[in-house]
Amino acid sequence: MALAIVIGGGFYGASIAVYLRAQRGFDRVMLLERGDRLLTRSSFVNQARVHFGYHYPRSFTTAYRSIVNAPRFTQEFGDVVFRSFTKLYAIARRNSKVTMRQMERLCAEIGAPLEPAAPHLADLFNPALIEQAYLTEEYAFDADILRGVMEERLRGAGVEVLLGSEVVGVHQGEGGVDIAFDRGGEHQTLRVDFAFNCTYSRLQTVLGPEGVADPLGLKHEISEMVLVEPPPELADIGITVMDGPFFSMMPFPARRLHSLSHVRYTPHAHWQEGVGEGAGVDPYVRLADYHFESRGDRMVRDAARYVPAIARAVQHTSLFEVKTVLTRSEGDDGRPILLRRHAPHGRLFSILGGKIDNIYDIIERLDAEPLDAGI
């Protein structure tokens, strides 16, 4: 009887658990989640953006994969996707890393709809600071509805979900992977044929000594996303100013508010996994110990320079979370996926995606991986 364990109950972990059971023929699949609910961390605390490529003008690969994957996501998760708003992207006159021509060329190359914003939309922007505003096609998703969809899929696939289960040890051997975890005050160890580490910011932490010789190259940020009530004229509009120390404000369907993030003020702290102060630090422990002080007022003030109406946005709350990216993507803001099959036995995988639609890239990669319990 082939047994697989997926560690981490976010969207990626849940999706991969369903995939292993429904498409790869595992007799038994278990999903271990340290929290008391699924899809509550990075799957929830983000801008809930279904990317169509506009956000990555300096990474053609990421932009192209976005425009390929977004229609698949919107078709598969139609009830989750929120379409009824107007999405605008704008190019700043100063300090932008991309020009109008570069933005237009990228969209033409990947096939992303782009046209100059109509005058009543362009008038929302400060012309002294904005060179051009564009009407685009981009959606949001409701993370609460998505949670319900994935819970139903897990039940339908027969995946065993163990909430409140914190993995404390992983050891890969020739005959399988030993997973040690604590649940309900009890310590358990299971031998499984394959293990899939989908713990996002805790990828390296969960590996422990097993991953010392195989660093994943992660950078962490404690980030703040502010939830605001927009003024009436922006209630059905999402805005992103590119591409530098600017901001993005768009609907956040799960709370019926808008999210506001800012390149300068959203990151509160950052460190590289295993380097200096990041050596041996559990990112979520550091988050729990962090002194939270919102920078939402600064985000609103700076965003209002570009879109004056934002000055009348009403702040409701801030969501803090650890954001994790691969250090190799720092230069171009790309969001490559990580699928690491750990040596020497190849029974342990670590998986990281930069965007929700990257799940299709991960599944395509897994399709090419032999998962024979007899290896």
C-alpha positions in Angstrom: 0.0 0.0 0.0 1.7 3.2 -1.2 1.5 6.0 1.4 2.4 9.7 0.9 2.4 12.6 3.4 2.0 16.2 2.5 3.2 18.7 5.1 1.5 22.0 5.1 -2.2 22.7 4.6 -2.1 25.8 2.4 -3.5 25.9 -1.2 -0.4 24.1 -2.6 -0.4 21.4 0.1 -4.1 20.7 -0.3 -3.9 20.7 -4.1 -0.9 18.3 -4.2 -2.6 16.0 -1.7 -5.6 15.8 -4.0 -3.4 15.3 -7.0 -1.4 12.4 -5.4 -4.6 10.6 -4.4 -6.7 11.2 -7.5 -4.1 11.3 -10.3 -1.0 9.4 -9.1 -2.8 6.4 -7.5 -1.5 6.5 -4.0 -3.6 4.2 -1.8 -3.3 6.6 1.1 -2.5 10.3 1.4 -2.2 12.2 4.6 -2.1 16.0 4.9 -0.5 17.4 8.1 -1.3 21.0 9.0 0.0 22.6 12.2 -2.9 25.1 12.5 -6.5 24.4 13.3 -7.8 25.3 9.8 -6.5 25.0 6.2 -5.5 27.9 3.9 -5.1 30.5 6.7 -1.6 31.7 6.3 0.0 32.8 3.0 -2.9 31.4 1.1 -5.1 34.0 2.8 -2.8 36.8 3.7 -1.9 38.1 0.2 -3.4 40.4 -2.3 -5.7 37.7 -3.6 -4.6 38.5 -7.1 -5.1 36.2 -10.1 -2.1 37.4 -12.2 -2.3 37.9 -15.9 1.3 38.9 -16.3 1.2 42.7 -15.9 2.9 42.6 -12.5 6.2 41.1 -13.9 7.4 43.3 -16.8 11.0 42.5 -15.9 10.6 38.7 -15.9 9.2 37.5 -19.2 9.0 33.9 -18.0 6.9 34.8 -14.9 4.7 37.1 -17.0 4.2 34.4 -19.7 3.4 31.6 -17.3 0.8 33.9 -15.6 -1.1 34.6 -18.8 -1.0 30.8 -19.5 -2.1 29.7 -16.1 -4.7 32.4 -15.2 -7.4 31.2 -17.6 -6.9 27.7 -16.2 -7.4 28.9 -12.7 -10.4 31.0 -13.5 -12.1 28.1 -15.3 -11.3 25.6 -12.6 -12.2 27.8 -9.7 -15.0 29.9 -11.2 -17.0 30.3 -8.0 -13.8 31.6 -6.2 -12.9 34.3 -8.8 -14.1 37.9 -8.4 -14.3 39.6 -11.8 -16.6 42.5 -11.2 -14.1 45.3 -10.9 -12.0 47.5 -13.2 -8.3 46.9 -13.0 -5.9 49.7 -13.9 -2.1 49.6 -14.2 -0.2 52.8 -14.4 3.4 53.8 -15.2 5.1 56.4 -12.9 6.9 59.3 -14.6 9.9 59.0 -12.2 11.7 56.1 -10.5 9.9 53.4 -12.5 12.1 50.5 -13.6 10.0 50.1 -16.8 8.8 52.5 -19.4 5.5 52.7 -21.3 7.1 51.1 -24.3 8.5 48.2 -22.3 5.1 47.6 -20.7 3.3 47.7 -24.0 5.8 45.4 -25.7 5.6 42.8 -22.9 1.8 42.7 -23.0 1.9 42.4 -26.8 4.4 39.5 -26.6 2.5 37.5 -24.0 -1.0 38.4 -25.3 -2.2 40.3 -22.3 -5.0 42.8 -23.0 -3.8 46.4 -22.6 -5.3 49.7 -23.7 -5.1 53.3 -22.6 -7.5 54.0 -19.8 -10.6 56.0 -20.7 -10.5 59.7 -19.7 -12.8 59.3 -16.7 -10.4 56.6 -15.4 -7.2 58.4 -16.3 -8.4 61.4 -14.4 -8.2 59.4 -11.1 -4.4 59.8 -11.4 -2.1 62.7 -10.8 -0.7 63.6 -14.2 2.4 65.1 -12.8 3.4 61.7 -11.4 1.8 59.2 -13.7 2.9 58.9 -17.3 0.2 56.5 -18.6 -2.7 54.6 -17.1 -3.9 51.4 -18.7 -7.1 49.3 -18.6 -6.1 45.7 -18.1 -7.8 42.3 -17.4 -7.0 40.9 -13.9 -9.1 39.3 -11.2 -9.1 38.6 -7.5 -10.1 35.5 -5.6 -12.0 34.9 -2.4 -9.7 33.0 0.0 -12.6 31.9 2.2 -14.5 30.4 -0.6 -11.3 28.7 -1.9 -10.8 27.1 1.5 -14.3 25.5 1.3 -13.6 24.3 -2.2 -10.4 22.6 -1.2 -11.9 21.1 1.9 -14.5 19.5 -0.3 -12.0 18.2 -2.8 -9.9 16.7 0.0 -12.9 14.9 1.3 -13.9 13.7 -2.1 -10.4 12.4 -2.8 -10.3 10.5 0.5 -7.3 12.5 1.8 -6.8 12.1 5.5 -6.4 15.6 7.0 -4.7 15.9 10.4 -5.1 19.5 11.8 -3.0 20.6 14.8 -0.1 18.4 13.6 3.3 20.0 13.8 6.1 18.1 12.1 9.2 18.1 14.3 11.5 15.7 12.4 12.0 14.5 8.8 14.5 11.7 7.9 14.8 10.2 4.4 16.1 6.7 4.1 16.4 4.1 1.3 13.0 2.5 2.1 11.0 5.6 2.8 10.7 8.8 4.9 10.2 8.9 8.6 7.9 11.8 9.7 7.8 12.7 13.4 5.0 15.0 14.5 3.2 16.2 17.6 -0.6 16.2 17.6 -2.9 16.7 20.6 -0.1 16.3 23.1 1.0 13.0 21.6 4.2 12.3 19.6 3.9 10.1 16.6 6.3 8.8 13.9 5.2 7.5 10.5 7.2 5.8 7.8 5.9 6.8 4.4 6.9 6.1 0.8 7.1 9.8 -0.2 6.9 13.1 1.6 6.1 16.5 0.1 7.1 19.6 2.1 4.7 22.4 1.2 5.2 24.6 4.3 6.1 27.8 2.4 8.1 29.9 4.9 9.0 26.9 7.0 10.4 24.8 4.1 14.0 24.8 5.4 12.9 24.7 9.1 10.8 21.6 8.6 13.7 19.8 6.9 15.9 20.4 9.9 19.3 18.5 9.7 18.0 16.8 6.6 18.2 20.0 4.7 21.5 21.4 6.0 23.5 20.0 3.0 20.8 21.1 0.6 19.9 24.8 1.2 16.9 26.0 -0.7 18.0 29.7 -1.1 15.1 31.5 0.6 14.6 35.1 1.6 11.9 36.0 4.2 10.1 39.2 4.8 7.7 40.2 7.6 5.1 42.0 5.5 2.0 44.1 6.2 -1.1 44.2 4.1 -3.6 46.9 5.0 -7.3 46.4 4.5 -9.1 49.6 3.7 -12.6 50.8 2.8 -12.0 52.8 -0.4 -13.8 56.0 -1.3 -16.9 55.5 -3.4 -15.2 56.3 -6.7 -12.7 53.6 -6.2 -15.0 50.9 -4.8 -15.1 48.9 -8.0 -11.5 49.7 -9.1 -8.1 48.1 -8.5 -5.0 50.1 -9.1 -1.3 49.1 -9.4 1.4 51.7 -10.1 4.5 50.2 -11.7 7.4 49.4 -11.3 9.4 50.6 -8.3 8.7 52.1 -4.9 5.0 52.3 -5.5 1.7 50.7 -4.4 -1.2 48.4 -5.3 -4.8 48.7 -4.1 -7.4 46.2 -5.2 -10.5 44.3 -3.9 -10.0 41.7 -1.2 -13.2 39.7 -1.6 -12.9 37.6 1.6 -13.4 40.7 3.7 -15.3 42.9 1.2 -12.6 45.5 1.5 -9.6 46.5 -0.5 -6.0 45.5 0.2 -3.3 48.1 0.1 0.4 47.2 -0.2 3.4 49.4 -0.8 6.8 48.3 -2.0 8.5 50.7 0.4 6.3 50.2 3.5 4.9 46.7 3.3 8.2 44.9 4.2 9.0 45.5 7.9 12.0 43.2 8.2 13.8 40.8 5.9 16.5 38.1 6.2 18.1 35.3 4.3 17.5 31.7 5.5 20.6 30.3 7.2 22.7 33.5 6.9 23.6 35.7 9.8 20.6 36.4 12.0 18.6 34.0 9.8 20.6 31.0 10.9 18.4 28.5 12.7 15.4 30.9 13.0 11.9 29.6 12.5 10.3 32.4 10.4 6.9 32.0 12.2 8.6 32.2 15.6 10.2 35.5 14.5 6.8 36.7 13.2 5.1 35.8 16.5 7.8 37.8 18.4 7.6 40.8 16.1 6.4 44.1 17.5 3.6 45.0 15.1 3.2 48.7 14.3 1.2 49.5 11.2 2.6 51.7 8.4 -0.8 52.0 6.9 -0.9 55.8 7.3 2.3 56.1 5.3 1.0 53.8 2.6 -2.2 55.9 2.3 -0.3 59.2 2.2 2.1 58.1 -0.4 -0.5 56.3 -2.6 -2.6 59.5 -2.5 0.2 61.4 -4.2 -0.5 59.3 -7.3 -4.3 58.8 -6.8 -5.6 61.7 -4.7 -8.9 59.9 -3.9 -7.0 57.3 -1.8 -6.5 60.0 0.9 -10.1 59.3 1.8 -9.6 55.5 2.2 -10.6 54.3 5.7 -8.1 51.9 7.3 -9.8 48.8 9.0 -7.0 46.5 10.0 -3.6 45.1 8.9 -2.6 41.5 8.2 0.9 40.6 9.0 2.6 37.5 7.5 5.9 36.1 6.4 6.5 36.3 2.7 9.1 34.0 1.2 10.8 34.2 -2.2 13.8 32.5 -3.8 16.9 34.7 -3.5 17.7 34.0 -7.2 14.6 36.1 -8.1 15.7 39.2 -6.4 17.2 40.8 -9.5 14.1 40.8 -11.7 11.1 40.3 -9.4 10.3 37.0 -11.1 8.5 34.3 -9.2 10.0 31.0 -10.3 8.7 27.8 -8.7 10.8 25.5 -6.6 10.5 21.7 -6.8 13.5 20.1 -5.1 13.7 16.3 -5.0 16.2 15.7 -2.2 19.1 13.4 -2.6 20.2 10.7 -2.0 17.0 8.7 -2.2 14.5 11.0 -3.9 11.6 10.3 -1.6 11.4 13.8 -0.1 10.3 16.8 -2.1 10.3 20.5 -1.2 7.9 22.7 -3.1 7.4 26.5 -3.3 5.3 28.6 -5.6 5.4 32.4 -5.9 1.7 32.8 -7.0 -1.5 30.9 -6.7 -1.6 30.0 -10.4 1.9 28.4 -10.2 0.2 25.3 -9.0 -0.2 24.2 -12.6 3.5 24.5 -13.2 4.1 22.4 -10.1 1.7 19.7 -11.2 3.3 19.6 -14.7 6.6 19.1 -13.0 5.3 16.4 -10.8 3.7 14.6 -13.7 7.3 14.1 -15.0 8.5 12.7 -11.7 8.5 8.9 -11.1 6.7 8.2 -7.9 7.1 4.4 -7.7 7.1 3.1 -4.1 9.6 0.5 -5.2 12.4 2.8 -6.1 
